[in-house]
Amino acid sequence: SSDDEDCSAKGRNRHIVVNKAELANSIEVLESFKLARESWELLYSLEFLDKEFTRICLAWKTDTWLWLRIFLNDVIIYQGQYKKAIASLHHLAALQGPLPQPQISGQGTLEHQRALIQLATCHFALGEYRMTCEKVLDLMCYMVLPIQDGGKSQEEPSKIKPKFRKGSDLKLLPCTSKAIMPYCLHLMLACFKLRAFTDSRDDMALGHVIVLLQQEWPRGEALFLKAVSKICQQGNFQYENFFNYVTSILFLRWVVGAVAVGRSLSGCEPVCSSRRAGLHAFSRGSLNLASDIDMLEEFAYLRTQEGGKIHLELLPNQGMLIKHHTVTRGITKGVKEDFRLAMERQVSRCGENLTLVLHRFCVNEKILLLQTLA
C-alpha cells in the first residue's frame, strides 16, 4: 500500500510467503516471529504496561541493541508502515556506522545488506521506483555470489513464481546472496516494466526488461511477447547492450518463436513454411548449438520485407557500421553478416553463469539504469 498512515490495523495477520527450500526451519522461524511480535504488541496494549516497559528500556538502553532494532524494523514493515520503516532503517544505519567501500571490503555486513533490501522493498511499496533500484544496485555492489555451475543455472530455471501484490503478502528470505539476488532482480523488473510499457516510447527501459527477463525465464514469456509486439508496432528498436548481457540459451531459443508471434500480433506478414519448420524444431528444445545459430537468425528476420522491415540496432556503434557497409559491401549484406557473427559469439557464451552475467549488468550499468528511471 502506498498509504502508510495508520496501517497498524491493516498489518494484523498479514500472510508471509516462505520458500521452504531456502529456509529449512521456516515453520519455526514464522512461529517465533509471530510470538515475538504479539508479545511486543501486548507490552504496549495497556497504559501501565507501556509505562513500565518504557522505563525498563530506558534503563537498559535498548535503543542501542542492534538485534532489537532489526526486529522492530521487521514489525514496522509487517504493519505496512513503510515511511516509518524507512526512517527506522536510516536510524539503524546510523547505529551501524558507515558502509565499507565495496572495492576495499568486497562486501558489506549482513546487517547492511538486510537494511538495503528492506529499504528497497519499502520504496517499492510506496511507488518510489528509482529509489527502489538505487538501493538494489547499492546492494549488488556488496554481494559475494556463490560459485555455481553456469550451464546448470541456465538449464534449470526456478519453478517458483514470485508475486508482488501491494500491501498484501510479505516475503521472508534468508539473508544470503543466493536468496536475495533473484528477489532484487524481480524488484528491478517490476520497476522497469512500468516504464517500458507506457504509451510513450522508451527503448532503454524495454531493453533492460528483456535483459532482466532472463532470470524469470520461462515464466516471463508473456511479458517478452508483449515486448516483441511493442517493437513490431514501433518499427524499430535500439538497445546496444543486448549482446553484452543476453546470454541465456533458453531465452535466446525462445526469441525465435516470440518474434513470429510478435509479427502476427502487430499485423506483420506471417512466417513462411520453411521458417515454421524451424520454429517447430526450436519448440522441441534441441540443445544442438548449430541449429540454435540458425534459429537465432530468425531475430534478424524482423528486418526483412517479409518480417515487417523492423530496424534493430543491437550492436554497439551500429550506426557507424551501417555507414561503413553502405560504402564497402552494401548495407544488407554487411549488417546481416555482422548480426550473424554476433549471434554465433552469443551462442558460445551460453555456458556462462547467468547469475554472474546479471550481477555484472547491475554493477556495470548502474548509472544507466538509474538514469532510465529519472
The 8 nearest C-alpha neighbors of each residue, nearest first, counted from 0:
[[1, 166, 165, 2, 124, 3, 125, 79],
 [0, 2, 125, 124, 3, 126, 166, 165],
 [3, 1, 0, 4, 125, 6, 80, 81],
 [2, 4, 80, 6, 81, 1, 79, 5],
 [3, 5, 6, 2, 80, 82, 7, 79],
 [4, 6, 7, 3, 8, 80, 9, 2],
 [5, 7, 9, 8, 4, 3, 79, 80],
 [8, 6, 10, 78, 9, 5, 11, 79],
 [7, 9, 10, 6, 11, 5, 78, 12],
 [8, 10, 6, 7, 11, 78, 79, 13],
 [78, 11, 9, 7, 8, 79, 77, 13],
 [10, 12, 9, 8, 13, 78, 7, 77],
 [13, 11, 14, 10, 9, 15, 77, 78],
 [14, 12, 11, 10, 15, 168, 167, 77],
 [13, 15, 168, 169, 12, 16, 167, 170],
 [14, 16, 169, 170, 168, 13, 17, 171],
 [17, 15, 170, 169, 171, 14, 168, 18],
 [18, 16, 171, 19, 170, 15, 25, 172],
 [17, 19, 20, 21, 22, 16, 172, 171],
 [18, 20, 22, 21, 23, 17, 25, 24],
 [19, 21, 18, 22, 23, 17, 25, 24],
 [20, 22, 19, 18, 23, 178, 173, 172],
 [23, 21, 19, 25, 24, 20, 18, 173],
 [22, 24, 19, 25, 20, 21, 26, 18],
 [25, 23, 27, 22, 26, 28, 19, 29],
 [24, 26, 28, 22, 27, 23, 29, 19],
 [27, 25, 29, 28, 24, 30, 23, 31],
 [26, 28, 30, 24, 25, 29, 31, 32],
 [29, 27, 25, 31, 26, 30, 32, 24],
 [30, 28, 32, 26, 31, 27, 25, 33],
 [29, 31, 33, 27, 32, 28, 34, 26],
 [32, 30, 28, 34, 29, 33, 27, 35],
 [33, 31, 35, 29, 30, 34, 36, 28],
 [32, 34, 30, 36, 31, 35, 37, 29],
 [33, 35, 31, 37, 32, 36, 38, 30],
 [36, 34, 32, 38, 33, 37, 31, 39],
 [35, 37, 39, 33, 38, 34, 32, 40],
 [36, 38, 40, 34, 39, 35, 33, 41],
 [39, 37, 41, 35, 40, 36, 34, 42],
 [40, 38, 36, 42, 41, 37, 35, 43],
 [39, 41, 37, 43, 42, 38, 44, 36],
 [42, 40, 44, 38, 43, 39, 37, 45],
 [43, 41, 39, 40, 48, 44, 49, 38],
 [44, 42, 49, 41, 40, 45, 48, 39],
 [43, 45, 41, 42, 40, 46, 49, 48],
 [46, 44, 48, 43, 47, 49, 42, 41],
 [45, 47, 49, 48, 50, 44, 43, 51],
 [46, 48, 50, 49, 45, 51, 52, 43],
 [49, 47, 51, 45, 46, 50, 42, 52],
 [48, 50, 43, 46, 52, 47, 51, 42],
 [51, 49, 53, 47, 48, 52, 46, 54],
 [52, 50, 54, 48, 53, 49, 47, 55],
 [51, 53, 55, 49, 54, 50, 48, 56],
 [54, 52, 56, 50, 55, 51, 49, 57],
 [55, 53, 51, 57, 52, 56, 50, 58],
 [54, 56, 52, 58, 53, 57, 59, 51],
 [57, 55, 53, 59, 61, 58, 54, 60],
 [58, 56, 60, 54, 55, 59, 53, 61],
 [57, 59, 55, 56, 60, 54, 61, 53],
 [58, 60, 56, 61, 57, 55, 62, 54],
 [61, 59, 57, 62, 58, 56, 63, 64],
 [60, 62, 64, 63, 56, 59, 57, 67],
 [61, 63, 60, 64, 68, 56, 67, 65],
 [62, 64, 61, 65, 60, 94, 68, 67],
 [65, 63, 61, 67, 62, 66, 68, 60],
 [64, 66, 68, 67, 63, 69, 91, 94],
 [67, 65, 69, 68, 64, 70, 71, 63],
 [66, 68, 70, 69, 64, 65, 71, 61],
 [69, 67, 71, 65, 70, 66, 72, 64],
 [68, 70, 66, 72, 67, 71, 65, 73],
 [69, 71, 67, 73, 72, 68, 66, 74],
 [72, 70, 74, 68, 73, 69, 67, 75],
 [73, 71, 75, 69, 74, 70, 84, 76],
 [72, 74, 70, 76, 71, 75, 77, 69],
 [73, 75, 77, 71, 72, 76, 78, 70],
 [76, 74, 78, 72, 77, 73, 80, 84],
 [77, 75, 79, 73, 78, 74, 80, 81],
 [78, 76, 74, 75, 79, 10, 73, 13],
 [10, 77, 79, 75, 7, 76, 80, 6],
 [80, 78, 76, 77, 81, 10, 6, 3],
 [81, 79, 3, 83, 78, 75, 82, 76],
 [80, 82, 84, 121, 83, 79, 3, 76],
 [83, 81, 85, 84, 80, 86, 3, 121],
 [82, 84, 86, 81, 85, 80, 87, 75],
 [83, 85, 81, 87, 82, 86, 75, 72],
 [86, 84, 88, 82, 87, 83, 118, 81],
 [87, 85, 83, 89, 84, 88, 90, 82],
 [88, 86, 84, 90, 85, 89, 83, 91],
 [89, 87, 91, 85, 90, 86, 84, 92],
 [88, 90, 92, 86, 91, 87, 85, 93],
 [91, 89, 87, 93, 88, 92, 86, 94],
 [90, 92, 88, 94, 89, 93, 87, 95],
 [91, 93, 89, 95, 94, 90, 88, 96],
 [92, 94, 90, 96, 91, 95, 89, 97],
 [95, 93, 91, 92, 96, 90, 63, 65],
 [96, 94, 92, 93, 91, 97, 111, 65],
 [95, 97, 93, 94, 92, 98, 91, 99],
 [98, 96, 99, 95, 93, 92, 94, 100],
 [97, 99, 100, 96, 107, 111, 95, 108],
 [100, 98, 101, 107, 104, 97, 103, 106],
 [99, 101, 103, 102, 104, 98, 105, 107],
 [102, 100, 105, 104, 103, 106, 141, 140],
 [101, 103, 100, 105, 104, 106, 140, 99],
 [104, 102, 101, 100, 105, 99, 106, 107],
 [103, 105, 101, 106, 102, 100, 99, 107],
 [106, 104, 101, 102, 103, 141, 107, 143],
 [107, 105, 141, 104, 101, 142, 143, 108],
 [108, 106, 141, 111, 99, 112, 109, 98],
 [107, 109, 111, 110, 112, 106, 98, 141],
 [108, 110, 112, 111, 113, 107, 174, 175],
 [109, 111, 113, 108, 112, 114, 107, 95],
 [110, 112, 114, 108, 113, 109, 107, 115],
 [113, 111, 109, 115, 110, 114, 138, 116],
 [112, 114, 110, 111, 116, 115, 109, 117],
 [113, 115, 111, 117, 112, 116, 118, 110],
 [116, 114, 118, 112, 117, 113, 134, 138],
 [117, 115, 119, 118, 113, 114, 120, 112],
 [118, 116, 120, 114, 119, 115, 121, 113],
 [117, 119, 115, 121, 116, 120, 85, 114],
 [120, 118, 131, 116, 122, 134, 117, 121],
 [119, 121, 123, 117, 122, 118, 124, 116],
 [122, 120, 124, 118, 81, 123, 119, 117],
 [123, 121, 127, 125, 119, 131, 124, 120],
 [122, 124, 120, 126, 125, 121, 131, 127],
 [125, 123, 121, 122, 126, 1, 0, 165],
 [126, 124, 1, 122, 123, 127, 121, 0],
 [125, 127, 123, 124, 128, 122, 1, 131],
 [128, 126, 122, 123, 125, 130, 129, 131],
 [127, 129, 131, 130, 190, 123, 126, 132],
 [128, 130, 132, 131, 372, 127, 133, 369],
 [129, 131, 133, 128, 132, 127, 122, 134],
 [132, 130, 119, 128, 122, 129, 134, 123],
 [133, 131, 135, 129, 130, 134, 136, 187],
 [132, 134, 130, 136, 131, 135, 137, 129],
 [133, 135, 137, 119, 132, 136, 131, 115],
 [136, 134, 132, 138, 137, 133, 183, 119],
 [135, 137, 139, 133, 138, 134, 132, 361],
 [138, 136, 134, 135, 139, 140, 133, 141],
 [137, 139, 135, 136, 140, 141, 115, 112],
 [140, 138, 136, 142, 141, 137, 135, 362],
 [139, 141, 138, 137, 142, 101, 362, 136],
 [142, 140, 106, 107, 139, 138, 101, 105],
 [143, 141, 139, 106, 140, 144, 176, 138],
 [144, 142, 106, 141, 145, 176, 105, 140],
 [143, 145, 176, 142, 146, 177, 355, 354],
 [146, 144, 147, 143, 177, 176, 355, 142],
 [145, 147, 144, 148, 149, 352, 355, 143],
 [148, 146, 149, 145, 352, 152, 151, 144],
 [147, 149, 151, 150, 152, 352, 146, 351],
 [352, 148, 150, 351, 152, 151, 350, 147],
 [151, 149, 350, 153, 152, 148, 154, 352],
 [150, 152, 154, 153, 148, 149, 155, 147],
 [151, 153, 149, 150, 155, 154, 148, 352],
 [154, 152, 150, 151, 155, 247, 353, 156],
 [155, 153, 151, 152, 156, 150, 249, 248],
 [154, 156, 152, 153, 151, 157, 150, 158],
 [157, 155, 154, 158, 153, 216, 152, 217],
 [156, 158, 159, 155, 160, 215, 216, 214],
 [157, 159, 160, 156, 218, 155, 217, 215],
 [160, 158, 157, 161, 18, 156, 218, 162],
 [159, 161, 158, 162, 218, 157, 215, 219],
 [162, 160, 159, 163, 185, 182, 170, 16],
 [161, 163, 164, 160, 168, 185, 170, 159],
 [164, 162, 165, 161, 168, 167, 189, 186],
 [163, 165, 167, 162, 166, 168, 0, 169],
 [166, 164, 0, 167, 124, 163, 168, 1],
 [165, 167, 0, 164, 79, 168, 124, 1],
 [168, 166, 165, 164, 13, 169, 14, 0],
 [169, 167, 14, 15, 13, 164, 170, 16],
 [168, 170, 15, 16, 14, 167, 171, 13],
 [171, 169, 16, 15, 17, 172, 168, 14],
 [170, 172, 17, 16, 15, 169, 173, 18],
 [173, 171, 174, 170, 178, 17, 179, 22],
 [172, 174, 175, 178, 22, 171, 21, 179],
 [173, 175, 172, 113, 179, 109, 176, 178],
 [176, 174, 177, 178, 173, 179, 109, 172],
 [175, 177, 179, 178, 180, 144, 142, 143],
 [176, 178, 175, 179, 180, 145, 144, 181],
 [179, 177, 175, 176, 180, 173, 181, 172],
 [178, 180, 176, 182, 181, 177, 175, 183],
 [179, 181, 183, 182, 176, 178, 177, 184],
 [182, 180, 184, 183, 179, 185, 178, 214],
 [181, 183, 185, 179, 180, 184, 186, 178],
 [184, 182, 186, 180, 185, 181, 135, 179],
 [185, 183, 187, 181, 186, 182, 188, 180],
 [184, 186, 188, 182, 187, 183, 189, 181],
 [187, 185, 183, 189, 184, 188, 182, 190],
 [188, 186, 190, 184, 189, 185, 132, 191],
 [187, 189, 185, 191, 190, 186, 192, 208],
 [188, 190, 186, 187, 192, 191, 185, 193],
 [191, 189, 187, 188, 128, 192, 193, 186],
 [192, 190, 194, 188, 193, 189, 204, 195],
 [191, 193, 195, 194, 189, 190, 188, 196],
 [194, 192, 191, 195, 190, 196, 189, 197],
 [193, 195, 191, 192, 196, 197, 204, 190],
 [196, 194, 205, 192, 204, 193, 201, 197],
 [197, 195, 194, 193, 192, 198, 205, 199],
 [196, 198, 199, 195, 194, 193, 200, 201],
 [199, 197, 200, 196, 195, 201, 194, 229],
 [198, 200, 197, 201, 196, 195, 194, 202],
 [199, 201, 202, 198, 197, 195, 196, 233],
 [200, 202, 203, 204, 195, 205, 199, 194],
 [203, 201, 205, 204, 206, 237, 200, 236],
 [202, 204, 206, 205, 201, 207, 238, 371],
 [205, 203, 195, 207, 206, 202, 201, 191],
 [206, 204, 195, 202, 208, 203, 207, 201],
 [205, 207, 203, 209, 208, 204, 238, 202],
 [206, 208, 204, 210, 205, 209, 211, 203],
 [207, 209, 205, 211, 206, 210, 212, 188],
 [210, 208, 206, 212, 207, 211, 205, 223],
 [211, 209, 207, 208, 212, 245, 213, 206],
 [212, 210, 208, 213, 209, 214, 188, 207],
 [213, 211, 215, 209, 214, 210, 208, 219],
 [214, 212, 216, 211, 215, 210, 250, 247],
 [213, 215, 212, 216, 211, 181, 184, 353],
 [216, 214, 212, 219, 213, 218, 217, 211],
 [217, 215, 218, 213, 219, 214, 212, 250],
 [216, 218, 219, 220, 215, 156, 250, 249],
 [219, 217, 216, 215, 220, 160, 221, 158],
 [218, 220, 215, 216, 222, 217, 221, 212],
 [219, 221, 223, 222, 217, 218, 224, 216],
 [220, 222, 224, 223, 219, 225, 218, 226],
 [223, 221, 225, 219, 224, 220, 226, 212],
 [224, 222, 226, 220, 225, 221, 219, 227],
 [225, 223, 227, 221, 226, 222, 257, 228],
 [224, 226, 222, 228, 223, 227, 229, 221],
 [225, 227, 223, 229, 224, 228, 222, 230],
 [228, 226, 230, 224, 261, 229, 225, 231],
 [227, 229, 261, 225, 231, 226, 230, 265],
 [228, 230, 232, 226, 227, 231, 233, 225],
 [231, 229, 227, 233, 228, 232, 236, 235],
 [232, 230, 234, 228, 229, 233, 265, 227],
 [231, 233, 229, 230, 234, 265, 228, 235],
 [234, 232, 230, 231, 235, 229, 236, 200],
 [233, 235, 309, 231, 232, 230, 310, 236],
 [236, 234, 310, 309, 233, 311, 230, 237],
 [235, 237, 311, 230, 312, 310, 202, 238],
 [238, 236, 312, 311, 313, 202, 239, 235],
 [239, 237, 313, 240, 206, 241, 312, 203],
 [238, 240, 313, 315, 314, 241, 237, 312],
 [241, 239, 243, 238, 242, 244, 313, 315],
 [242, 240, 239, 243, 245, 313, 244, 238],
 [243, 241, 244, 240, 245, 345, 313, 314],
 [244, 242, 240, 241, 245, 246, 239, 360],
 [243, 245, 242, 241, 246, 356, 210, 240],
 [246, 244, 241, 242, 210, 247, 243, 213],
 [245, 247, 349, 244, 348, 248, 345, 251],
 [246, 248, 250, 249, 349, 251, 153, 245],
 [249, 247, 251, 349, 250, 252, 246, 153],
 [250, 248, 252, 247, 251, 253, 153, 154],
 [249, 251, 247, 253, 248, 252, 213, 254],
 [252, 250, 248, 254, 253, 249, 247, 295],
 [253, 251, 249, 254, 250, 248, 255, 291],
 [252, 254, 255, 250, 251, 256, 257, 249],
 [255, 253, 257, 251, 252, 256, 258, 250],
 [256, 254, 253, 258, 297, 257, 298, 252],
 [257, 255, 259, 253, 258, 254, 278, 260],
 [256, 258, 260, 254, 259, 255, 224, 261],
 [257, 259, 261, 255, 256, 260, 254, 262],
 [258, 260, 256, 262, 257, 261, 263, 255],
 [261, 259, 257, 263, 262, 258, 264, 256],
 [260, 262, 228, 258, 264, 227, 259, 263],
 [263, 261, 267, 259, 265, 260, 264, 266],
 [262, 264, 266, 260, 265, 261, 267, 269],
 [265, 263, 261, 262, 266, 260, 228, 267],
 [266, 264, 262, 263, 267, 232, 231, 228],
 [265, 267, 263, 264, 262, 268, 269, 232],
 [268, 266, 262, 307, 263, 265, 269, 306],
 [267, 269, 305, 306, 270, 266, 307, 262],
 [270, 268, 263, 267, 271, 262, 259, 306],
 [271, 269, 274, 275, 268, 272, 259, 306],
 [270, 272, 274, 273, 275, 269, 305, 268],
 [271, 273, 275, 274, 276, 270, 277, 269],
 [274, 272, 276, 275, 271, 277, 270, 278],
 [273, 275, 277, 276, 272, 271, 270, 278],
 [274, 276, 272, 278, 277, 273, 279, 271],
 [277, 275, 279, 273, 274, 278, 280, 272],
 [276, 278, 274, 280, 275, 279, 281, 273],
 [277, 279, 281, 275, 276, 280, 282, 256],
 [278, 280, 276, 282, 281, 277, 275, 283],
 [279, 281, 277, 278, 283, 282, 276, 285],
 [282, 280, 278, 279, 283, 284, 277, 285],
 [283, 281, 279, 284, 280, 278, 256, 285],
 [282, 284, 281, 280, 285, 279, 278, 286],
 [283, 285, 282, 281, 286, 280, 252, 249],
 [286, 284, 287, 283, 281, 280, 282, 290],
 [285, 287, 288, 284, 291, 290, 248, 289],
 [288, 286, 285, 289, 290, 291, 284, 292],
 [287, 289, 291, 290, 286, 292, 346, 347],
 [290, 288, 292, 291, 287, 293, 294, 343],
 [289, 291, 293, 292, 288, 287, 294, 285],
 [290, 292, 288, 294, 289, 293, 295, 287],
 [293, 291, 295, 289, 290, 294, 343, 288],
 [294, 292, 290, 296, 291, 295, 289, 297],
 [293, 295, 291, 296, 292, 297, 290, 255],
 [294, 296, 292, 297, 293, 298, 291, 255],
 [295, 297, 299, 298, 294, 293, 292, 300],
 [298, 296, 300, 295, 299, 255, 294, 301],
 [297, 299, 296, 300, 295, 301, 255, 258],
 [298, 300, 296, 301, 297, 302, 338, 335],
 [301, 299, 297, 302, 298, 303, 306, 296],
 [300, 302, 306, 309, 299, 303, 298, 308],
 [301, 303, 308, 309, 300, 310, 299, 306],
 [304, 302, 308, 306, 300, 305, 301, 307],
 [303, 305, 308, 307, 306, 302, 301, 309],
 [306, 304, 303, 307, 268, 308, 270, 267],
 [307, 305, 301, 303, 304, 300, 308, 302],
 [306, 308, 267, 304, 309, 305, 301, 303],
 [309, 307, 302, 303, 304, 306, 301, 310],
 [308, 310, 302, 234, 235, 301, 307, 311],
 [309, 311, 235, 302, 308, 236, 234, 312],
 [312, 310, 236, 235, 313, 237, 309, 302],
 [311, 313, 237, 314, 317, 236, 238, 239],
 [312, 314, 239, 238, 241, 311, 237, 315],
 [313, 315, 239, 317, 312, 316, 242, 241],
 [314, 316, 239, 317, 313, 240, 312, 318],
 [317, 315, 318, 319, 314, 320, 239, 312],
 [318, 316, 320, 314, 319, 315, 312, 321],
 [317, 319, 321, 320, 316, 322, 312, 315],
 [318, 320, 322, 317, 321, 316, 323, 324],
 [321, 319, 317, 323, 318, 322, 324, 316],
 [320, 322, 324, 318, 323, 319, 330, 325],
 [321, 323, 325, 319, 320, 324, 318, 326],
 [324, 322, 320, 321, 326, 325, 327, 319],
 [325, 323, 327, 330, 328, 329, 321, 333],
 [324, 326, 329, 330, 322, 323, 327, 321],
 [327, 325, 324, 323, 328, 329, 322, 330],
 [326, 328, 324, 325, 329, 323, 333, 330],
 [329, 327, 324, 333, 325, 326, 332, 330],
 [328, 330, 325, 324, 331, 332, 333, 327],
 [329, 331, 325, 324, 333, 332, 334, 321],
 [332, 330, 333, 329, 334, 335, 324, 325],
 [331, 333, 335, 330, 329, 334, 336, 328],
 [334, 332, 336, 324, 330, 335, 331, 328],
 [333, 335, 337, 336, 331, 332, 330, 338],
 [334, 336, 338, 332, 337, 333, 331, 339],
 [335, 337, 339, 333, 338, 334, 332, 340],
 [338, 336, 334, 340, 335, 339, 341, 333],
 [337, 339, 335, 341, 336, 340, 334, 342],
 [340, 338, 342, 336, 341, 337, 335, 343],
 [341, 339, 343, 337, 342, 338, 336, 344],
 [340, 342, 338, 344, 339, 343, 337, 345],
 [343, 341, 345, 339, 340, 344, 338, 346],
 [344, 342, 340, 346, 345, 341, 292, 339],
 [345, 343, 341, 347, 342, 346, 340, 348],
 [344, 346, 342, 348, 343, 347, 341, 246],
 [345, 347, 343, 349, 348, 344, 342, 288],
 [346, 348, 344, 345, 349, 343, 350, 288],
 [349, 347, 345, 346, 350, 351, 246, 344],
 [348, 350, 246, 346, 248, 351, 247, 347],
 [351, 349, 150, 348, 149, 352, 347, 153],
 [352, 350, 149, 349, 348, 353, 150, 356],
 [149, 351, 353, 355, 354, 356, 350, 152],
 [354, 352, 356, 355, 351, 357, 153, 149],
 [353, 355, 357, 356, 352, 358, 214, 152],
 [354, 356, 358, 353, 352, 357, 359, 144],
 [357, 355, 353, 359, 354, 358, 360, 244],
 [358, 356, 360, 354, 359, 355, 353, 361],
 [357, 359, 355, 361, 360, 356, 354, 362],
 [360, 358, 356, 362, 357, 361, 363, 355],
 [361, 359, 357, 358, 363, 362, 364, 356],
 [360, 362, 358, 359, 364, 365, 363, 136],
 [361, 363, 359, 365, 360, 364, 140, 358],
 [364, 362, 360, 365, 359, 361, 366, 358],
 [363, 365, 367, 361, 366, 360, 362, 368],
 [366, 364, 368, 362, 367, 361, 363, 369],
 [365, 367, 369, 368, 364, 370, 363, 371],
 [366, 368, 370, 364, 369, 365, 371, 363],
 [369, 367, 365, 371, 370, 366, 364, 372],
 [368, 370, 366, 372, 371, 367, 365, 373],
 [371, 369, 373, 367, 372, 368, 366, 365],
 [370, 372, 368, 369, 373, 367, 204, 203],
 [371, 373, 369, 370, 129, 368, 128, 194],
 [372, 370, 371, 369, 129, 368, 128, 130]]
